[in-house]
Amino acid sequence: MANVKDYIQMPNENIDMIAATSVLQQQAGEIRNKPINWASYMQSQMISPEDFQCITSLDTSKSVYMQANPSQSVKTLLNLLSHVSKDSTIQYILVMIDDLLQEDRVHVAYFHDYANKRKEHIWGPFLNLLNRQDGFIVHMSSRIIAKLACWGTENIPKSDLNFYLQFLKDQLTIHANEYIQSVARCLQMMLRVDDYRFAFVSVDGISTLVRILSSRVNFQVQYQLVFCLWVLTFNPLLATKMNKFSVIPILADILNDCAKEKVTRIILAVFRNLIEKPTDPQVAKEHCIAMVQCKVLKQLSILEQRRFDDEDISADVEYLTQRLQNSVQDLSSFDEYATELRSARLEWSPVHKSAKFWRENAQRLNEKNYELLRILVHLLETSKDPIILSVACFDIGEYVRHYPRGKHVLEQLGGKQIVMQLLGHEDPNVRYEALLAVQKLMVHNWEYLGKQLEKENENQKQTSAPITGKA
């Protein structure tokens, strides 16, 4: 579990302060002001006199009545959800439940207690409503599920949890989803709980967050999704694995472009956690190098010149600047190369063209079961960027040139075939680098061949030299 201190450090933001302008909140305000004619429901025998008495009392004084009659209040609200089919009435009931949970977190326990006495789970009725057609019903139910899952003492069961997190993930990816702020807010709540974090990662949640952040979203959604990454990094294991999802390059890009102080603040907080939370100093060092590679130091120097109302920003800028500058001093050329490669942002940096670097380090691409070589092959296979493809082809060529078994290893990883395919690439620079790489692949030992050619040239000179002296 995350350290209790970590949770204390997290801002205790009121849900309505964060999402006050969201579509869901605006609609909730309108629904709250349109009371339901409960008498007509009782007259048509759609609800019992007991439920009528309870719901009208809740309408008059929600919190006071519920605290005096917790079991009956929950029973009536759940009865109405299951027996009423009209969308507008369900919307009203859901707003009432959400208001009750928001007013006092003790009310969350009332719902759990009622379900436990009946040997049921409280999640069922609300999870079922996620399948409705009405967007407000779906997302207000989702919001209630998050509160019940995070504000009580009872965790949502694993099967229901995976279903719910998959639902949230899918909702994030819906194009122009008007409820995206509400979806992100639910995730902000859920990912404060350590058990829920790992479940979210298991449904490929981090990749989804990164993919959406790399597209154009408004600053409010940007802030909320980076907040989700931030709370994930309070777990040391997740902080260690985070940059495998290219979190640092994406956040560095946003930091470079963003004008909103709250977005800057939360990105710096993620970066700080990525250095502080991993238990392995080597991982922290790799994260520092990745930030340097993504030009974060330059952004920090710009931020140092600005004045911020939030003292945390200044403290984080100072901390990060010191850690990144220290990492630059300790940086070896191989560290620099490995970090660049892991960032998937290859460019013609000096290390690639250094013959000394390849002589000394080609064999190190074999470390950790060929990790770096596999990344090169993957980039050749998936990248659309001509510069990345050109540099990757060059590096492949240098690897086989300086490592005697390189050709064999590359064939085993499927790299040779991919390089051959790039001979027909539309970009002339990619074709040129692919051709050079293929030429190196066709020679078993480049250095050996060079020496043989020199030897042959020497022999030829001696053979063709005029014969002098006496017979």
N, C-alpha and C positions, 0 to 999 in steps of 0.2 A: 504494500500500500504506500501511497505518497505520504511524505512527512506532513504532520499536522500543520507545521509552520508554513509549508507551501500554500495550504489553503487559506491561512490567515493573510498571506501576502496577496492573494487574488482579490481584486476589487469586488465588493459585495454589491454589484450593480442591480438596481431594481429592474425587473423585466420590462415594466412599462416605460421607464426612462430610456431604455435602449431601443424599444420598438414602438415608441409613441406615434411615430409617423407611418408605421407599417399598415398595409391594407387590412390585415386582420384586426388591428386595434381600431381603425376607423370604422370598420363594419360592426365590431362589437359594440361601440358606442351607439351606433344607430339602432342595433337590436335591443340593447338595454333600455332604450327609450320607447319601445313598442311593447307594452305589457300584454300578456295573453289573457283571453277571457276564459279562465279556468271553470267558471260556472257552467258554460256551455258543454265543456267536456264531461262534467259530472252529470248534467241533465241527460246527456246522451249515453250515460253509463260507460263512458270510455275510461274514466278513472273513478276510484273508490272515494266515498266520503272522507275516509281517513287521509288519503293522499291529497284530496282537495283542501282539507283543513291545514295540512302541513305545508303545501306549496304556497297557499295564500299567506300563511304566516311568514314563510321565508321571503316572499315578495315584499312584505312590510318591513321586516327587520331580520335580514339574512343571518348575520353573525350571532346576534343575541339569541335568536330562536335555535340555531344549530347547536350552540354550546349548551343550551338547556335540554335539547332533544337530539343528541347526535345520531343515535341509531335510527330513529324514525326519519330524520332528515335524509340520511344516506339511502335508506330503503325507498322513500318516496321518489327521490331524484333518479335512482336506478330503475324503479318501476316505470316512471314516465318515459325514460329513454327507450325502454324495451316495448312499451305498449302504444306509444304515439308514433305516427309515421310522417306527419306533416313536417316538411323541412323547416319552416319558420318557427315552429314550436320547439323542435330539437335544437335549433340554433339558440333559442332563448334559454333553454335548460342548460346547455353547455356553457353559455356565458355566465349563468348563475353559479355553476360548479366552479368555473375558473376563478370567478370573483371570490368565492368562499375560500378556495385554496390560497389565493393571493393575500387575502386579508389576514389570515392567521395560519401558520404552517401546522398548528395543532390539528386543524381540520383534515389534513392529509392522514393523520393517524386514525381519525374517525372512519374514513373510507376503508382503510386496511383492517381495522378491528371488525367492522361489519362483515366484510368478506371472509375473514378468518373464522368468525363464529359460524358461518354457513359452510365452512370448508371449501371455499371458492377462492379464485384469484380475482382481484379487483380489475385486472387489465382487460379481461374478455370483452365487456360491453364497449369499451373505447377502441380496442383494436378492431372490432367488427365495423365500427363507424369509419375506419380508414378506407373502406371499400365503397363508401357512398359517392354519388356523383357530384354533390354540392361541395364546392371548394372550401367554403367557410366551415362546414361541419367537419370535413376531413382535417383541416389544419387546427381548428380549435380542439378537436379530440386529441390530436398529436401533442399539442401544448399541455393538455391535462395529463396525458401519459407521462410526459417528461417530468412534470411536477410530482406525480405520484411515485415515479421511479427514483427521483433524486432527493426529495424532501422528507421521505419517511425512513423508517429503519429497515424496510424490506426491499430487497433488490428484485428487479423484474427477472422471472425465470429465463434460462438461456434460450430456449426455442422462441419465446415471445420477444426477447431482446434482439436476437438476430433478425427476426421478421421486422421489428420496428426500425432498427438501424439501417436495414436494407431499404425500407420505405423512405427514410430520411435521405439516404444517399441518392436514391432514384429521383426524389423530388428536387434535389439540388441540380440534377442534370437536365431537367425539363426546360426547354428553351422558353425564355421570357416568362418564367413562373412568377405570377404576381405575389405569391406568398413566400418568396425565397427568404425574406428577412425572418419570417416566423420559423421556417425550417432551420435556418442557421442558428436562431436563438435556442431552439430545442437541442441542437448539437452542443452549443456552448454550455448548456446545463448538464447534459448527459456526460460529456467528456471530463467533467470535474471528478467523476467517480472512477477509481482505478480499474475496477472490474469491467466497466463499460468501455474503457479505452481499448483494451485488447480485443474485445468483440468487434469494435469499429475497425480496427486494423485488419481483422480477419475477413471482413467483407470488402477489403480493398479501399477503405475509407480515405486514407492519406493520399493515395493517388488521385482520388476524385477531388479532394480539396485543392491539390496542386494544379490539376487540370483546369478547374474553374478559375483559380487565381491567375492562371496564365492567359485566360481570355479577358475580355473587357467587361468588368462588373463595376457597379457604382461603389463609391468609397465606403458606404455603410456596410454593404455585403463584404467588401474587401476586409474591413476591420473585423467583422464577425468571424470570417473564415480563418484569418490569421490568429484571432483569439483562440479558435479551436486548436490550431497547431500549437499555440503557446501552452494551453493546459495539458496537451499530450506530452509536451517536453518535460513536465514535472516528474514523469516516470523515467528513472535513469536508463532503463533498457530501451524505451522508445526514443529517448533523446539520443542514444547511441546509434540507433538505426535510421533516424529521421532523414539524414542527407542522402541515403540510398534512393530516396524518392525525389531527389533534386530540389529539396526545399530551399536550400541556401541560394542557388542561382535565381529562383523565381522571386524570393523575398528581396534579394539584392536589386533586381529589376524594378520592383514596386517601390522600394526605398528611393531609388534614383528618380522616379517619376512623381511620387506622391506629394501633395501639397497640404494634406490634412495632418495635424499634429497627433491625433489619436492613432492614426495608421502608423506614423513614424514610431510612436511610443511602443506599440505592441510588437512591431517588427524587431526593434532593438531588444525588447524583452525576450523574444524567441531566440535571437542570436546569443544573448547572455546565457540563457538556459542550455543552449547547445554546447557551450563551453564549460559551464559550471556543473551540470547534472551528470554527464557520463562519468562512470567510475574509472574508466581506463584513460590515463593521461594521453595515450597515443591518439585516441579518438578525438579528444578535445583539441589536440594539436592539428589533426586532419581537418577538423571543422574550422579552425583558425585559418589554415592555409587556403581552404575553399573560399572563405570570405575574402581573403586577400586577392585570390584569383578572380573573384567576381567584383573587384574594384570597390569593396566596402570601405576600405581605408580612406579613399578619396571622398566618399560620401560623409564619413565621420568628420573629416577636416572641414567640410562645408557646414555640417551641423554645429560644429564647435563655435562657428562665427555667429550663430543665431541665438536669440534669447527665447527661452521657453518658460511658460508659467509652471510647467510640471518639473519638479526637481529630479524625478526619476529619470527623465530623458537625459539631463546633463550628467547624472551619475553613470548611466549606462554608456553614454558616449565616451566618457573618460575611461571606464573599465575596458570597453571593447578596443579603444584606441591603443591602450597599453598592451593588452594581450596580443593584438594583431601585429603590432610593431615588434614585440618580442619574438613572435613566430617567424617574422621575416628574417630576423637576424640568425635564427637557427635553421633556416630553410636550406636544404641541400637541393641540388639540381634534380635529383630523382624525386624528392618530395614534391617539388614544383610540378614535375611532369605527371606524377601519379594523380595529384589533385586536379590538374587540368583535365586529365583523361576521365576521371570519375565525374567531373562536372558535365561531361558530354559537350563541352564548348571548346573544341580544339581550334587553335589559331596558329599562325606561323610565328610562335614565340621562339626566342633564340635557342632554347634547349633542343628543339627538333633538328636543327641544322648543324648541331655540334658533333663532329666526328668523335671527339674525345668522350662525349656523353654516351654515345652508342657503343663504343669500345668497352667502356667500363660498366654499362648498365643493361645492355641488351638481354643478358641472361636473367636479369631480375624481373622481366616480364613473365617469367615462369612461376614466380612465387605465388603462394596461396592458390594452388591448382590453376595456374595460368589466368589469374583474375584480370590483370590489365590487358593481356592479349585477347581474352574473350570480349572485353569491352571494346577494343579496337575492331574486332570482327563484327560485333553487334552494331557499332556505328556505321560501318561500311554497308551493312545490310538494311539499316533503318533510316539513316539520316537523308534529308533532302538538300542539305546545305552543301554547295560545291566546295567551300573552303574546308569544312570538316572532312568531307570525302577525300579531298586532295591531301590533307595532312595525314589522315589515317592511312592512305595508300603509301605515302612516303615512309611513315613509321613502320609499316609492315615490311617494306623493302629493306629498311635498315636493320630490322630485327633478324631477318633471314640472312642478311649479309654478314652480320657479326656473331650469330649463334649457329654453330655447325649443324645442329639438328633442327634448325628453325623451319626449314621447308617441310620436313616430315610432320612436325607439330601443327603447323598451319593447315596442312592437308587434313589432318585428323579433326581439326576444328571447323572445317568447311570454308576456311578463309580463302584458299587459292581460287576456288570456283567463283566466289563473290568478286574478287579482284579482276578475274578474267571478264566477268559480265560488265564491269565498269569501263572496259575498253570501248564500249559502244555508248558511253554516257554523252548527253547533249553538250555538256560543258567541256571546252577544250582543255582546260587546266586539269580537270579530273581525268580525262583521257590520257593526258601526258604523264601524270603521276602514276596512273594505273599501268601504263606501258613500262615505265621504269621499274615498278614493283615486279611486274611479270618477268622482265629481263633478269632481275636478281633472283627470282624464284626458279628460273630455269637453270641457274648455275648452282651446283651443289655447295661449292665453297668459294665465295667471291674473292676472299683474300688469297686463297691458294691459286686461283686462276690468274690473279694479277701477278703473282710471283712467277708462275709458269710462263706467262707472256714475256715478262722481263728476261727470263732465262733463255727463252727461244730467240728473242731479239738479239741477245748477247751472242748466242751460238751462231746466229745468222751473220752477224758482223764479222765474227772470227773466220767463218767459212768463206765469206766473200772477200776478205782482205787479201791484197796482193802477196804472193810468195816472195820472200826476200832471202838472201843468203846463198851460200853455195850448196850445190847438190851434194 
